[in-house]
Amino acid sequence: MKYEIKHLPKSLVQITVTLSEEDINSHRHKACEELSQEVKIKGFRSGHIPPHVLENHLGKDIIDAHVKELAVKRSYAEAVVKEKLQVVARPDVKVEKEEPFTYTATVAIMPEIKLKDYKSIKIKKEEQKATEKDIEDAIEEMKRYATKYKDVEREAKKGDRVEVYFEGFDKDDKAVPSTKSTNHPVILGGESLVPGFEDQLVGLKKDEKKEFEITFPKDYRKKDFQGKKIKFKVHVKRIEEPTYPEIDETFVERMTGKRGPVNEFKEELKKTIQAQKEAEEKKRQENTYIEDLLKKMEVEIPDSLIEDEAHHILHEMKEEIKMKGWQFEKFLEQTKMKEEDLLTKYKTEAERRLRIRLAIQEVIKLEGIVVTDEEIADELKKIKSMYPNEEDKKIQEEFDKGDLKNTLANRLTLNKFFDKVLA
């Protein structure tokens, strides 16, 4: 067996293999053994049919074809092992000539990653402080939950709670998936719905109907709606005006379950807000570091990896649609899209995900970041402590299966990674 390796763009490798007649014949016995398992010849047991009987039954061409198929499979694997290639997809095999038997196998491999001066990335931590305004804003938010409402027979205004039926339609007046709700409660001015929607409800009375168009923001959280114009049909079912609570010990007890002075309540609230701000700042640092790291990375990701990741994103989307009670087929029908269109659309996001993953993995490797079994065991104990004792066995079983252990290992590794690079 002779072979040559040629590296191609996009992290592809072309392996050209030449096999002599002797190489081919060395696989004949195994090939005949495999074929004899699949055929039935009277007087012979499956798997124990002599080669000459098998050839008379199937024909020489079929035998030879399977011999070459097996020879390709084994010689390809041998070349991959010898060259220590980290293949990430099935090879595309093409026979070049019969004498001597020569074929090429083009396959995607794990891409080479180059990080230029990644140690120079420094992300400055911005000091965080819970202000009096933060505390007052938080209390105002709590007041909304403690507010009592009573029905009124007047036009709706800011601050009112309104129950509405609404549904979105496209330009052809066809219902748009995930835009329908019945008896949906809305605090006017609470900005819980898409910008501009609540303003359309101000001034309406109970049982009044209205139609209006809303253009979703370009940065809307659901990508399928970004920049999209949708006509909404609404029906006001109920209007209630608020009665706000006094900020006293009764309010504190309602919010915390424990009666206590308002000043102590505010002090605890300040600590909570401070912790939230610091967590948000850490997330900002992490995101900024990743963006800077990507700028320093050179990598050619194989198309096959991008396609696999796009399929994974599509699967996530299908699961999300299913959880909302919709059928994926109806979603495609409503949006006038094909599954292939979605895969094409998700390729950009798929490539970005892969770039981030590969960049982080490379730094973890270069920095020698590892998680020990003891650290994983400690993390498992923390998780168990969050649940009743009777759940211990179930959690341990999930851990022993491997998925939970891998999840914990990945989480701890990522935490160590950010602790290292943001230090």
N, C-alpha and C positions, 0 to 999 in steps of 0.2 A: 504493500500500500504506500502510495506517495500522495502528498497533499501540499497545497500552497495556501497561504492566508493573505487576503487583501482587505485592508480596512477602507470602508466607504463612508461618505458623509452620512449624517443623521444616526451615528452610532450603529452602523450596519457592518457586518463582516461577511466577506465572500470566501467560502472554503471550496477550493477546487481539488477534487479527489480523483486519483487514477488507480484503478484496481486491475491487477493482472488476472489472467485466467485462473491461475493458482489461487489468488485471493478469493475469486468468485466461488470456486469449487469448495473452498474451505467452509463455506456456509451451507453447502448443499444438504448435508445430513440433517442439520437443524431445520432447514426449510421443509424437507420431506416429512420430518417428524411433526411439524406444525400442521401441514396440510392433511396428514393422515388422521389428525384429530377431528377434521371437519368433514371428511367423506366417509361413506359406509360402503364397504365391498364385502359381499357374501363370502364367508369363510375366514375373514380376518377381523381381529379386534381393532377398534379405533385406537390410533396411536402406535400400532404395531404392524403397519402395512409395509412390506418391502418396497424400496424405491422403484424397482423395475415394474412391479405390479401397479404402483401408484402412477407411474409414467404412462403405462398402457391404458390406464383408466381415465386420466386427466389430459394427457397429451404433453409432449415435451415443452411446448411453448409456455404453458401455464406453470410448469415446474420451474423453468428457467426464469420466468418473470418473478416468481416468488423468491427464488434464490437471490436475484439482483435486489429486490426490495429489502430483503433481510441484510444483504451485504451493505447497502446504502445506510440503513438504520444503524448498524454496528460500527461501520467505518466513520460515520459522521460523529457518533458518540465518542469514539476513540480520539478523534481529532480535537473535539471540544475539551475533553479531559486533559489531553496532552498540552494544549495551549492555554488551559485554565481560563476558558472563556465563560463569562457569566451571562448565558443566554437568557432572554426574557420573553421569547416567543417561539412559535413553531418555525422551522426553516422552510424557505421556499426552494424546493429541489428541482433542478432541471438537468436532464441527461444531455450531455454535449456530444458524445460519440460512443459507438458500441465497441470498437476495437482500437486500442484497449478501452475497456469500459471506463468512461470519464463522466463525472457529473459535477455540478456546482450547487452548493447549498448557501443561500443568502439568509442571514439571520440577524435579528436585532440583539444587541448585547447591552448590559448595564453601561450607561454612558460614563465617559471619563469626565470628572469634574475638576475644574481649575478655579481656585479661589485666590484672587490677587490681593495680598495685603489685608486680609479680613481682620487681623488683630488691631488695625488702626481705627476700626469703627468704635466710636465712643458716643453713647447716648446719655445726654445730661438729664439727670432727674430733677424735675420741677417740684419745688416745695408745695405741699398741699396743706390747707388749713380750713377747717370748718368755720364758717362765718355765722354771724347772727342772722343774716338773711337766709343762709342755708337752713338754719334751724326753723325760722319762721315759715319758710316755704314748705318744709317737711310737715310742720304742724298743720298748715293749711290743707295739705294733701290728706292728712289724717282726719281733718274736720269733714272732708267730703264723705268719708266712710261712716262718720258718726252723725251726719246730717239726717234729719227727718224730713219727709216730703208729704205734701197733701195735694190732692187733686184740685185743679183750678179750671174755670171756664173762661179763658182769655187767650190772647195771642202769646205764643211762646217767646221767651226772651232769654238772654244770657244768664246762666246760672240755673235755669230750669232743668228738670229731668224729663226727657221726652221719650216715649216709647213709639217706635216707628217700624213699619214694614218697608223694606226696600229691596230692589233688585236692579242689577246693571244689565244694559243691553248694548250690542255693538251697532255699527252704522246701518246694518241690515235688519235691525230690531230683533236680533236673536239673543237669547239669554247668555250672559257670560258666566262661566263657572266661577264659583267662590265669591260671588257678589250678592248673594241673596241672604236675607235674614228676616225673621218674623218676630215681632214684639221686641225689637232690639232697643235696650235702654241707652240713652245718650245724654250726658251732661253737656248742655250747650256752652261752649267755651272751654270745655275740657280737652279739646284737640285729640280725642281718642280715634277719630275717623280721619280719612284722607283730607288734607287741607282743602278748605272751601266747602266741604260737605255740610258742616254744622251751620255755617252762615246761611245756607239755603233754607234751613228749618226755622230760623228766627222770623217771627211774624205770622207763622202758620197757626191755625186753630185745630182743635180736636176734630177728627174725621175729615180734615182737609187733605187733598191730594195735590201732588206737584211733580213735574218732570223738569230735569235740568241736566246739563252736561258738566262733567268733571274731567280735567286732564291731570293724570297722576304725575307726581314729580319724577324727574329723570333719575333721582337717587332713591326711589321708593324701595322699601325692603324686599318686596317680591319682584324679581326681575321681569317676570312675564307681564307686569303691569306698568313698568317704567315708561313714562312719556305717553301712555295710552289714553285716548279720549273715550270715555264711557258715558252713556246716557242712563241716568238713574230715575226710576219711578218710585216715589215715596208716598206713604199713607200714614198720617199721624194718628196714632191710636189713643194716646194719653198725654196729658201735660200736668206736671207736678211742680210746685214751687218749694224751695228749701227753707228749713228752719235750722240755723246753725247752732252747734252746741257751745256752751261756755267752757273756757279752758280752766278747769278746776280739778280737784282730786277725783271727782266722779269720772271726768274725761280721761284722766290718767289710768284709772282702774279699767275703764272700757278698752283702752288701747293696749295696756300691758298685762291685764289680769291681776294687777296688784295695786292696791291703793297707796298713794304716797304724795309728797309735796311736789308741786309743779316745777320748782327750781331743780330738784333732783332728777325729775323726768327729763328736763331739758339738758341736763349735764350728761345723762346716759345717751340721749339722742345725739348730742354733739360727738361723743365717742364713736357712735355707730356711723355717723356721716363722715367722720375723719377716716375711719377704716375703709369705707366705700370709696372715698376720694383717692386714697393711697392705692387701692386695688385697681381703680381706673387708670391711675398714672402708670402703674406697672404694666398694664395692658398696652397703654400708649407707647411706652418704652419698647416693649416686645415687638409691636407692629412696626415701629420706626426702625428697629434693628433689622428686622427681616427685609424691609424695603431696601435698606442700605446694603445688606448682604447680597441680595439678588443683583444689585448693580456691579458687584465685584466677582460675580460668578460667570464662568464660561462653560456651557454645556450644550450638547446636541442630543436632544431627547428623541428616541425612535418613535416613528408614527404609531407603531403598534402599542406602545405604552400609553400614548395620548388617547388612542381610541379606546383602550381598556378603561382608562380613567373616565372618559366621557360616558361610557356605558354604566360605570358606577354612579356617576352623577344622575344619569337618567333613571337608574334604579331608585335612588333616593327620592327623586321627584315622584315616581310612581307610588312609592310608599306614602308620601305626604298626601297625594291626591286620594289614595285609598282611605287614609285615616280621616279625611274630611267627608267621606261618604260618597265620593264621586267615582265614576268608572273612567279609566284611562282612555278607553276607546271613545267615550263621549267627549272627553276633553279634547282629543285630537279632532273630532268632528266639529266641535264648537269653535276651536281656534284655527280650523282649516290648515292644520299642519300634519306632517307625516313624522314617524319616529326618526327617520333619517334626517329630517330637518332639525329636530331637536339635538341629535348627536352632533351635527355640524355646528350648531349654535353653541354647544357646550365644550367644544374642543379648546377654545381660548381659555376658559376657566380651568379645564382639565390640565392644560400645559402649565398654567400658573401654579396649580396645586402641586404638580410634580416638581416644578422648579424649587418651590419652598421646601418640600419634603427632602429632596436631594441635597439642597444647601445645608439644611439642619443636620442631616445624617453625616455629611462630610465634615462639618465642624466637630460633631460629637466624636467622630473617628480620629480627627487630627488632635483633639484635645484630650483624648483618652478618657472620655466620660463614661463611667460604668455604674451600674446599680447592682448592689450585692443582694444575695438571697435574704440576708438579715434585714435589709432595708425594706424589701418587699414584704417580709413577714410582719414587720412593724406596721406597715401601711394596712395590711390585712386586719391586724388587731384593731386599728383605729376604725375601720369600716364596721367590724363586728360590734364595737362599742356603741355605734350609732343605732343599732337595732336591738330588739328584745333577744334574750338569751336563746329562746326557742328557734331563732332564725340562724344560729351559728352553724348548725349542720348543713343547712341549705347553702349558705354562703361558702362554706368549706368545699362542698361538692362542686360548686361553680368554679372555685379556685383550682381544684384538682383537675378539672376538665381542661384547663389551660387558658381559656379565653380571658377570664378575670385576672389571672396572673399576668398575661401579656398586657392587658389594659393598665394594670398597676405599674408594671415595669416601664411601659411607654410614658406614663404620666410622670413617674419619678425621674426618668431620664430627661424628659423635656424640662422639668423644673430645675434639674441640675444644670442643664444647658443654659437656661436663661440666668440662673444664679452666677454662672461662670462668665458669660459674655457681657452681662450688665453690671458686673462688680466694679 
